Amino acid sequence: MSWWVYALLSALFAALTAVLAKVGVEGVPSTLATALRTCVVLVFAWGIALARGEHAALSSLSRKTLLFLALSGIATGLSWLAYFRALQLGPASRVAPIDKLSLPLTLILAVLLLNESFTWKLGAGVALMVAGALLTLR
């Protein structure tokens, strides 16, 4: 499958995450809810990696790879903690669009740190998405 199919699946599962988490976080401390969710993700991801035999690549990973995956994991954990707390305090229909403001931040970081290209179409599309996210606040 192409990358965009996986990206669309990611969007679908992110939408399900918001709705399911909003119900699940009700009456539960947000950090505990995040910890429980993380355990499920851990078991699920390791199950798939083991089933596909991908665990064999562990010994060949570089320190740089391990460092950046660890840093990404920390960023993910912090994002999930903040997201679950936001869902606990606010409506999912408002929290999810604000969470998507990560898009312009990702674009800026990708251009600055990864030397990815920036086009006027990309900029215009992101600007429209940001405007749409901000409109959900009104």
C-alpha positions as CSV (number, residue, x, y, z in Angstrom):
1,M,0.0,0.0,0.0
2,S,1.1,3.6,-0.6
3,W,2.0,6.0,2.1
4,W,-1.2,8.0,1.7
5,V,-3.3,4.9,2.4
6,Y,-1.5,4.6,5.7
7,A,-1.9,8.3,6.3
8,L,-5.7,8.1,5.8
9,L,-5.8,5.1,8.1
10,S,-3.9,7.1,10.7
11,A,-6.5,9.9,10.4
12,L,-9.3,7.4,10.8
13,F,-7.8,5.8,13.9
14,A,-6.9,9.2,15.3
15,A,-10.6,10.2,15.0
16,L,-11.6,7.0,16.8
17,T,-9.0,7.7,19.4
18,A,-10.5,11.0,20.2
19,V,-14.1,9.7,20.5
20,L,-13.2,6.5,22.4
21,A,-10.8,8.3,24.7
22,K,-13.4,11.0,25.5
23,V,-15.7,8.3,26.8
24,G,-12.9,6.3,28.5
25,V,-11.3,9.2,30.4
26,E,-14.6,10.1,32.1
27,G,-14.2,9.8,35.8
28,V,-10.6,8.6,35.6
29,P,-7.4,10.7,36.3
30,S,-6.1,11.6,32.9
31,T,-2.5,10.4,33.6
32,L,-3.9,7.0,34.7
33,A,-6.0,6.8,31.5
34,T,-2.9,7.6,29.5
35,A,-0.9,4.9,31.3
36,L,-3.5,2.3,30.6
37,R,-3.8,3.3,27.0
38,T,0.0,3.2,26.7
39,C,0.1,-0.4,28.1
40,V,-2.4,-1.5,25.4
41,V,-0.4,0.2,22.7
42,L,2.8,-1.4,24.0
43,V,1.3,-4.9,24.0
44,F,-0.3,-4.4,20.6
45,A,2.8,-3.0,18.9
46,W,5.1,-5.7,20.3
47,G,2.6,-8.4,19.3
48,I,2.7,-7.2,15.7
49,A,6.5,-6.8,15.7
50,L,7.0,-10.3,17.1
51,A,4.4,-11.8,14.8
52,R,6.2,-10.2,11.8
53,G,9.6,-11.2,13.0
54,E,10.8,-7.6,13.1
55,H,12.3,-8.0,16.6
56,A,15.3,-9.6,15.0
57,A,16.4,-6.2,13.8
58,L,16.9,-5.0,17.4
59,S,20.5,-5.9,17.6
60,S,21.3,-3.9,14.4
61,L,19.9,-0.6,15.6
62,S,22.4,2.3,16.0
63,R,22.7,4.4,19.1
64,K,21.4,7.4,17.1
65,T,18.3,5.4,16.1
66,L,17.6,4.3,19.6
67,L,18.2,7.9,20.9
68,F,15.8,9.5,18.4
69,L,13.2,6.8,18.9
70,A,13.4,7.3,22.7
71,L,13.1,11.1,22.3
72,S,10.1,10.5,20.0
73,G,8.6,8.2,22.6
74,I,9.0,10.9,25.3
75,A,7.4,13.5,22.9
76,T,4.5,11.0,22.2
77,G,4.0,10.4,26.0
78,L,3.9,14.1,26.7
79,S,1.5,14.7,23.8
80,W,-0.8,11.9,25.0
81,L,-0.8,13.2,28.6
82,A,-1.8,16.7,27.4
83,Y,-4.3,15.3,24.9
84,F,-6.1,13.1,27.5
85,R,-6.2,16.0,30.0
86,A,-7.6,18.3,27.3
87,L,-10.3,15.6,26.5
88,Q,-11.1,15.4,30.1
89,L,-11.7,19.1,30.4
90,G,-13.1,19.9,27.0
91,P,-15.3,18.6,24.2
92,A,-13.6,16.2,21.7
93,S,-15.0,18.2,18.8
94,R,-12.9,21.1,19.9
95,V,-9.9,19.3,21.4
96,A,-9.2,17.2,18.2
97,P,-9.0,20.2,15.8
98,I,-6.7,22.1,18.2
99,D,-4.5,19.0,18.4
100,K,-4.2,19.1,14.6
101,L,-2.4,22.5,15.0
102,S,0.6,20.2,15.2
103,L,0.5,20.3,11.4
104,P,2.0,23.8,10.9
105,L,4.6,23.0,13.7
106,T,5.5,19.8,11.9
107,L,5.8,21.6,8.6
108,I,8.1,24.3,10.1
109,L,10.3,21.6,11.8
110,A,10.4,19.5,8.7
111,V,11.6,22.4,6.6
112,L,14.1,23.7,9.2
113,L,15.5,20.4,10.5
114,L,14.9,17.9,7.7
115,N,15.4,20.2,4.7
116,E,12.0,19.2,3.3
117,S,10.6,21.4,0.6
118,F,8.0,24.1,1.1
119,T,5.7,25.2,-1.6
120,W,3.0,27.9,-1.8
121,K,0.3,25.2,-2.2
122,L,1.5,23.4,0.9
123,G,1.6,26.7,2.8
124,A,-1.9,27.7,1.6
125,G,-3.3,24.3,2.5
126,V,-1.8,24.4,6.0
127,A,-3.1,27.9,6.4
128,L,-6.6,26.9,5.5
129,M,-6.4,23.9,7.9
130,V,-5.2,26.2,10.7
131,A,-8.0,28.6,10.0
132,G,-10.5,25.8,10.1
133,A,-9.1,24.5,13.4
134,L,-9.3,28.0,14.9
135,L,-12.9,28.4,13.7
136,T,-13.9,25.5,15.8
137,L,-13.1,27.6,18.9
138,R,-15.9,30.1,18.2
